[in-house]
Amino acid sequence: MITDTLQNELRERYNPDGSILRKQQLRMLEMLQYIDFVCKKHNIRYWLCSGTLLGAVRHGGFIPWDDDVDIEMLREDYKRLIKVLHEEPSSHYAVQTYQSDSDYTLPFGKLRDLHSHVIERGVAKCKYDGCWIDLFYLEKNTYSCLKLSVGLQKFFLASTGTLKGRPKFLLSFYKALLHNFSFSILRFINKLLPLKYLYHTYGVAFYKNRRLEDIFPLDEIEFEGKKFPAPVNVNGYLQRIYGDYMKLPSFDEIKTHELEIKFEEK
């Protein structure tokens, strides 16, 4: 972990107490605690991943400039989680998938806060627009199949028109053709192969693979003063994705989403 002095300097620069970003992070922390409760209640395995896990290791919580939360799970656990979130709805949160939100096209789901509204530049408006947690899921795959699936995703999305004003029937057709047909064929082919590595699901342009032995059996890690599941080999997991993950980027390299956020009282 970096020194307290450096961490305080970064906090003061990017997310001081009372700032919009810090309010967003604290709202997402509440959402993460909700996901943790649901998953433990139903014995669903998940773990902190990507920038959220990196933040836990390097900063003891959020990377000061980070504006989302990432968790991962295996495909079978993801399907169970989505089912549970639909069957046991919350008055504070909603699960967003390409099935539950007609304007949403990403292959993975998000947990959305119902008491905030996020306007993200260049992103089409969807039914749910609150602060979010990315619900990523992994399955055995190959790099070439993943690249092909991302290409198909981009092609079909482009064929439905621009981000604004896409006809609903084209979006519905695109999603059915992509998820129910194209991705299903790729998944069937991969089941016939002796695959070793886990990748993000089809259509997700994150190409770094994961190893089962780096993830299971799950451990715990502290994040913002709370304990959450984490890969058993955090160092190996993060090195595969980021290389020297303890090295801070220069201020010129730091990029955040361009967001406008409005919060409502719960």
C-alpha positions in Angstrom: 0.0 0.0 0.0 1.2 3.5 -0.7 2.1 5.8 2.2 -0.5 7.7 4.2 1.0 11.0 3.2 0.8 10.2 -0.6 -2.7 8.8 -0.1 -3.9 11.9 1.6 -2.4 14.1 -1.1 -4.2 12.1 -3.8 -7.5 12.2 -1.8 -7.2 16.0 -1.5 -6.5 16.3 -5.2 -9.2 14.0 -6.6 -11.9 13.0 -4.1 -11.9 15.1 -0.9 -14.6 14.6 1.6 -17.8 16.3 0.4 -16.9 16.2 -3.3 -19.2 14.8 -5.9 -16.8 12.0 -6.7 -16.5 11.1 -3.0 -20.3 11.1 -2.6 -20.5 8.8 -5.6 -17.9 6.5 -4.2 -19.7 6.2 -0.9 -23.0 5.5 -2.6 -21.3 2.7 -4.6 -19.8 1.4 -1.3 -23.3 1.0 0.0 -24.3 -0.8 -3.2 -21.3 -3.1 -2.8 -22.3 -4.0 0.7 -25.8 -4.9 -0.6 -24.3 -7.1 -3.3 -22.1 -8.8 -0.7 -25.2 -9.4 1.5 -27.2 -11.0 -1.4 -24.3 -13.1 -2.5 -23.5 -14.4 0.9 -27.2 -15.1 1.6 -27.5 -17.3 -1.6 -23.9 -18.7 -1.6 -23.0 -16.9 -4.8 -19.2 -16.6 -5.3 -17.9 -13.2 -6.5 -14.8 -11.1 -5.9 -13.5 -7.6 -6.3 -11.7 -7.2 -9.6 -9.9 -4.8 -11.9 -9.6 -1.2 -10.6 -11.6 -2.0 -7.5 -9.2 -4.7 -6.4 -6.2 -2.6 -7.4 -7.6 0.2 -5.2 -8.0 -2.2 -2.3 -4.4 -3.3 -2.5 -2.7 0.0 -3.3 -5.0 2.6 -1.6 -7.0 0.6 1.0 -10.2 1.5 -0.9 -11.2 3.4 -4.0 -8.5 4.6 -6.3 -8.9 8.4 -5.6 -10.0 9.2 -9.2 -12.1 6.0 -9.7 -15.8 6.4 -10.4 -17.1 2.8 -10.6 -17.0 -0.5 -8.9 -16.0 -3.8 -10.6 -16.8 -7.3 -9.4 -16.3 -10.6 -11.2 -17.8 -14.1 -10.9 -18.1 -17.2 -13.0 -20.9 -17.5 -15.5 -23.0 -19.9 -13.5 -22.9 -17.6 -10.4 -23.7 -14.6 -12.6 -26.9 -16.3 -13.9 -27.9 -17.1 -10.3 -27.2 -13.6 -9.1 -29.3 -11.9 -11.9 -32.2 -14.3 -11.1 -32.0 -13.5 -7.4 -31.9 -9.8 -8.0 -35.0 -10.0 -10.1 -36.9 -12.3 -7.7 -36.0 -10.3 -4.6 -36.2 -6.7 -5.9 -34.9 -3.8 -3.8 -36.5 -0.3 -3.4 -33.0 1.2 -3.7 -31.4 -0.7 -6.5 -32.3 -2.3 -9.9 -30.4 -4.9 -12.0 -29.7 -3.7 -15.5 -29.2 -6.2 -18.3 -29.8 -6.2 -22.1 -33.0 -8.1 -21.3 -34.3 -5.8 -18.6 -33.5 -2.5 -20.3 -34.4 -2.2 -23.9 -31.8 0.5 -24.6 -28.9 -1.3 -22.8 -26.7 -3.4 -25.1 -23.7 -4.6 -23.0 -23.3 -8.3 -22.5 -22.7 -8.0 -18.7 -25.1 -6.5 -16.2 -24.9 -3.6 -13.8 -26.5 -2.9 -10.4 -28.0 0.6 -10.6 -28.8 3.0 -7.8 -32.4 4.2 -8.1 -31.7 7.4 -6.1 -29.1 9.0 -8.4 -28.9 10.0 -12.0 -25.7 9.9 -14.0 -25.3 11.7 -17.4 -22.3 10.2 -19.1 -21.1 12.0 -22.3 -21.3 9.9 -25.4 -23.4 7.2 -23.8 -27.0 6.5 -24.9 -29.7 7.1 -22.2 -31.1 4.0 -20.8 -34.0 3.0 -18.5 -31.7 2.9 -15.5 -29.1 5.7 -15.1 -28.0 5.8 -11.5 -24.6 5.1 -10.0 -23.5 1.6 -10.9 -21.5 -1.5 -10.1 -20.3 -3.6 -13.1 -21.3 -7.2 -12.7 -18.6 -8.9 -14.9 -18.6 -12.6 -15.5 -15.9 -15.0 -16.7 -16.0 -18.2 -18.7 -13.4 -20.4 -20.4 -12.7 -18.9 -23.8 -9.9 -18.2 -26.3 -8.4 -14.8 -27.2 -9.4 -15.2 -30.9 -13.0 -16.0 -30.1 -13.2 -13.1 -27.7 -11.8 -10.8 -30.4 -14.3 -12.1 -32.9 -17.2 -11.6 -30.5 -16.1 -8.0 -29.9 -16.0 -7.4 -33.6 -19.5 -8.8 -34.1 -20.7 -6.7 -31.2 -19.3 -3.5 -32.8 -20.6 -4.5 -36.3 -24.2 -5.2 -35.1 -24.3 -2.1 -32.9 -23.1 0.1 -35.7 -25.7 -1.4 -38.0 -28.5 -0.1 -35.7 -27.5 3.5 -36.2 -26.1 6.2 -34.0 -26.3 6.3 -30.2 -29.3 8.5 -30.4 -32.6 7.5 -31.9 -31.9 3.8 -32.6 -35.1 2.1 -33.7 -36.3 -0.3 -30.9 -37.0 -3.1 -33.3 -33.5 -3.0 -34.7 -32.0 -3.1 -31.2 -34.2 -6.1 -30.3 -33.1 -7.9 -33.5 -29.5 -7.0 -32.9 -29.5 -8.3 -29.3 -31.3 -11.5 -30.3 -28.9 -12.2 -33.2 -25.8 -11.4 -31.2 -26.5 -13.0 -27.8 -28.9 -15.9 -28.7 -27.2 -16.9 -31.9 -23.7 -15.6 -32.5 -22.4 -15.9 -28.9 -24.2 -19.2 -28.4 -22.3 -20.7 -31.4 -19.0 -19.5 -30.1 -19.7 -20.8 -26.6 -20.7 -24.2 -28.1 -17.5 -24.4 -30.1 -15.3 -23.5 -27.1 -17.0 -26.3 -25.0 -15.4 -28.8 -27.4 -11.9 -27.4 -26.8 -9.5 -28.2 -23.8 -9.5 -24.5 -22.6 -7.3 -23.4 -19.7 -7.9 -19.7 -19.2 -10.9 -17.6 -18.1 -11.8 -14.4 -20.1 -14.6 -11.9 -19.8 -17.7 -13.1 -21.6 -18.3 -12.7 -25.3 -18.5 -9.1 -26.6 -16.5 -7.5 -23.8 -13.3 -5.9 -25.0 -11.1 -6.8 -22.0 -8.6 -9.2 -23.3 -6.4 -10.1 -20.2 -7.0 -13.7 -19.1 -7.4 -15.1 -15.6 -6.3 -18.4 -14.1 -8.6 -20.4 -11.8 -5.7 -21.1 -9.5 -5.2 -17.4 -8.9 -8.8 -16.9 -7.9 -9.9 -20.0 -5.9 -10.3 -20.6 -3.0 -11.4 -17.1 -2.4 -9.8 -14.9 0.2 -10.8 -11.6 1.7 -9.4 -8.1 1.4 -10.2 -4.8 3.2 -11.8 -2.1 1.0 -12.9 1.2 2.6 -12.8 -0.3 6.1 -15.0 -3.3 5.1 -14.1 -6.9 4.2 -15.0 -8.3 0.7 -14.1 -11.4 -1.3 -10.9 -11.3 -3.3 -8.8 -13.7 -5.4 -6.5 -16.0 -3.3 -3.4 -14.8 -5.3 -4.0 -11.1 -5.5 -0.5 -10.4 -6.6 -0.6 -12.9 -9.5 -4.1 -11.8 -10.5 -3.2 -8.1 -10.7 0.2 -8.7 -12.4 -1.5 -10.5 -15.3 -3.7 -7.4 -15.8 -1.6 -4.4 -14.9 2.1 -5.6 -14.7 3.7 -3.3 -12.1 0.4 -2.4 -10.5 1.9 -0.6 -7.5 3.3 2.1 -9.8 1.2 5.2 -9.9 0.4 6.8 -13.3 1.4 10.3 -14.0 -1.2 13.0 -13.5 -1.3 13.4 -17.3 -2.2 9.8 -17.8 -5.1 9.8 -15.4 -8.5 9.7 -17.1 -12.0 9.6 -15.6 -15.4 9.3 -17.1 -17.0 12.7 -17.9 -20.0 12.5 -15.6 -22.7 14.7 -14.3 -24.4 13.2 -11.2 -27.6 14.2 -9.4 -28.3 12.6 -6.0 -31.8 12.1 -4.5 -32.6 11.5 -0.8 -33.3 7.9 0.0 
